[in-house]
């Protein structure tokens, strides 16, 4: 099964608003995700640019509809 097969017709259990980050998207969420990634052996995010990229990736994952992802 390809990635496109998984995406087509996929239903999300938890629909998030697509208008962008809300009150739940905080610096603490980025810090927690950083800690999880480090726990799995990824490199520590040592610059603000690294943290900004992670935050952007989280926003894209959480708030963009599946059909808009490539």
DRENMAR-599263 format. One record per residue: residue in one letter; x, y negated, z negated of N, C-alpha, C in turn. Coordinates in steps of 0.2 Angstrom, whole numbers, padded with zeros to 4 digits, always signed. Last residue first. Layout:
# residues N
AXYZXYZXYZ ...
//
This chain:
# residues 70
X+0010-0084-0004+0014-0081+0002+0019-0076-0001 X-0006-0089-0010+0001-0087-0011+0004-0083-0005 X-0019-0092-0008-0014-0097-0005-0007-0095-0007 X-0026-0081-0013-0026-0082-0006-0021-0087-0003 X-0025-0083-0027-0022-0078-0024-0021-0079-0016 X-0024-0101-0032-0028-0095-0030-0024-0090-0026 X-0013-0106-0044-0015-0106-0037-0019-0100-0036 X-0011-0105-0058-0016-0110-0056-0018-0110-0048 X-0001-0096-0062-0007-0097-0066-0013-0100-0062 X+0009-0098-0052+0007-0091-0054+0000-0092-0057 X+0012-0112-0053+0010-0108-0046+0007-0102-0048 X+0016-0113-0066+0010-0117-0064+0008-0113-0057 X+0028-0105-0066+0022-0103-0070+0016-0106-0068 X+0036-0112-0057+0034-0105-0055+0028-0103-0059 X+0037-0124-0064+0034-0124-0058+0032-0117-0056 X+0045-0119-0075+0038-0122-0076+0034-0122-0070 X+0056-0115-0068+0052-0110-0072+0045-0112-0073 X+0061-0127-0064+0059-0122-0059+0055-0117-0062 X+0063-0133-0077+0058-0136-0072+0056-0131-0067 X+0074-0125-0081+0067-0125-0085+0062-0128-0081 X+0084-0129-0072+0081-0122-0073+0075-0122-0076 X+0085-0143-0075+0083-0141-0069+0080-0134-0069 X+0090-0143-0088+0083-0145-0087+0080-0143-0080 X+0099-0127-0091+0099-0134-0089+0091-0136-0088 X+0099-0114-0095+0104-0119-0099+0103-0126-0096 X+0092-0100-0098+0090-0106-0094+0094-0112-0098 X+0101-0085-0098+0098-0091-0102+0097-0097-0097 X+0097-0072-0087+0102-0077-0089+0098-0082-0093 X+0088-0057-0092+0089-0063-0087+0094-0068-0091 X+0085-0047-0101+0092-0047-0098+0093-0053-0093 X+0073-0048-0108+0074-0043-0102+0080-0043-0098 X+0075-0059-0116+0075-0052-0119+0075-0046-0114 X+0075-0069-0106+0081-0067-0109+0081-0060-0113 X+0061-0068-0104+0065-0067-0099+0072-0065-0101 X+0056-0072-0117+0054-0066-0114+0059-0064-0109 X+0061-0085-0118+0063-0080-0123+0062-0073-0120 X+0054-0091-0107+0061-0091-0107+0064-0086-0112 X+0041-0090-0113+0043-0087-0107+0050-0086-0106 X+0042-0099-0123+0041-0092-0125+0043-0088-0119 X+0045-0111-0117+0050-0109-0121+0049-0101-0123 X+0033-0113-0110+0039-0112-0106+0045-0109-0110 X+0025-0114-0121+0023-0109-0116+0030-0107-0112 X+0030-0126-0126+0030-0120-0130+0029-0114-0126 X+0026-0135-0117+0033-0134-0117+0034-0128-0121 X+0010-0129-0111+0014-0133-0115+0022-0131-0114 X-0005-0126-0106+0001-0126-0103+0006-0131-0106 X-0017-0129-0112-0014-0123-0114-0007-0122-0111 X-0022-0140-0106-0019-0141-0113-0016-0135-0115 X-0018-0136-0089-0022-0139-0094-0019-0139-0101 X-0012-0138-0072-0011-0136-0079-0016-0140-0084 X-0025-0138-0059-0018-0139-0062-0018-0137-0069 X-0036-0135-0054-0035-0142-0054-0028-0143-0056 X-0041-0122-0054-0036-0123-0050-0034-0130-0049 X-0044-0113-0070-0046-0119-0065-0040-0120-0061 X-0044-0095-0069-0041-0101-0072-0043-0107-0067 X-0052-0081-0072-0052-0086-0068-0049-0092-0071 X-0048-0066-0076-0048-0072-0080-0047-0078-0075 X-0048-0056-0067-0052-0055-0073-0053-0062-0076 X-0049-0057-0049-0046-0059-0055-0050-0058-0061 X-0049-0046-0036-0053-0050-0041-0049-0051-0047 X-0044-0045-0019-0042-0044-0026-0047-0049-0030 X-0045-0046-0005-0051-0044-0009-0050-0043-0017 X-0029-0044-0003-0035-0045+0000-0041-0042-0004 X-0018-0040-0011-0020-0047-0012-0027-0047-0009 X-0014-0027-0008-0016-0028-0015-0020-0035-0015 X-0011-0029+0006-0017-0025+0004-0019-0026-0003 X+0000-0037+0004-0006-0040+0007-0012-0036+0006 X+0009-0027-0001+0007-0033-0005+0001-0036-0002 X+0003-0011+0005+0007-0017+0005+0005-0022+0000 X+0004+0006+0000+0000+0000+0000+0004-0006+0000 
//
